[in-house]
Amino acid sequence: MRGRLASLVKVAVSACLLAVLLRRVSPREAVAALAAANWPLLGLALAIYVGTVPLRALRWRALVHAKGIAVPLRRLVALYFVGGFFNIMLPTGVGGDAVRAYELAHDTRESELAVGTVFVDRALGLLVLLLLAALALPFWSGPFDPWVAWLVGALALASLGGMTLLLAGRPLVAVYRRLPARLGALIDRPVLRRLYCSLSGYPGRSLAEAIAVSVLFNLLLVAVNQLIGLGFGVHIPTGQYVICVSLSAFASTLPISLGGLGVREGAFAELFGQVGVPAALALSMSLTFYLMNVVSGLIGGLLYAWEGLRGSAGRASARDLAEDVAGAEGDR
């Protein structure tokens, strides 16, 4: 019941945010922006975006293989597409990750390792994006509110510190040893130990490979958004795209709306507005990017239906798991 209520709240939040944003946009301006769009550029952006899915699967494979799990790349690519499908179908930003973890666990019988690699895969992608934004700050041209720089810096440092603490492992072990005996006994469970091992102890070579792939993917993600902007006649420096896209992507991961819809659009309007992009164009850019996510997700839906992915029973279980995750978010 609480899960359903949380889902309805997220849908309502998305609707309210979009309604507020649409009040700032003139319908004539929005129609004019769409009519003047350069569709070949938007088509190229879509092709590149869909092409980044195998790249993300390569990043995931580096982490999966580091834990001794042998899974073909084509399987991981298919699961990434399927994860995108569930992300757009469910009112939560992590439903696709839950399905990816479920299917990998079903393939390998390694539930904790599957969950751990999916979590680290997503966290590394976000960390690299925020670090790129921090590196791009000196290249921001023109005035902007100081909170942008402070927010980028704080998020980048917090993400870097958190990932270092998690992946290094030893600091957390030291903290655990200092816990009171009763609390230590409470959390000292075999499943938790296996999950912790899945989140840490990755070889440096595997992490370097995952980070390198993540850098390439995020640069392509920025290029996709810049092509979308050019398609709508927006000409601003690449560094500004890096910062705006990074913060918008971070905002869209917050579990407060339907797949980030509304939050991402508001972030686009606010951030790109600081460099002179009209709200109508920012909204058009953000919704175009969202539609590209939908197209990529529909490819995943077709793969899911075509391959069966563990048959009809498995499909129902995966869907139920993703919905349970959405409900757990609402309980929190």
Sequence and secondary structure as in RCSB ss.txt:
>XXXX:A:sequence
MRGRLASLVKVAVSACLLAVLLRRVSPREAVAALAAANWPLLGLALAIYVGTVPLRALRWRALVHAKGIAVPLRR
LVALYFVGGFFNIMLPTGVGGDAVRAYELAHDTRESELAVGTVFVDRALGLLVLLLLAALALPFWSGPFDPWVAW
LVGALALASLGGMTLLLAGRPLVAVYRRLPARLGALIDRPVLRRLYCSLSGYPGRSLAEAIAVSVLFNLLLVAVN
QLIGLGFGVHIPTGQYVICVSLSAFASTLPISLGGLGVREGAFAELFGQVGVPAALALSMSLTFYLMNVVSGLIG
GLLYAWEGLRGSAGRASARDLAEDVAGAEGDR
>XXXX:A:secstr
 HHHHHHHHHHHHHHHHHHHHHHTS HHHHHHHHHT  HHHHHHHHHHHHHHHHHHHHHHHHHHHHTT    HHH
HHHHHHHHHHHHHHSSSTTHHHHHHHHHHHHHHS HHHHHHHHHHHHHHHHHHHHHHHHHHGGG  S   HHHHH
HHHHHHHHHHHHHHHHHH HHHHHHHHTS HHHHHHH  HHHHHHHHHHS   HHHHHHHHHHHHHHHHHHHHHH
HHHHHHTT    HHHHHHHHHHHHHHHTSTTSSTTTTHHHHHHHHHHHTTT  HHHHHHHHHHHHHHHHHHHHHH
HHHHHHH SSHHHHHHHHHHHHHHHHHHHHH 
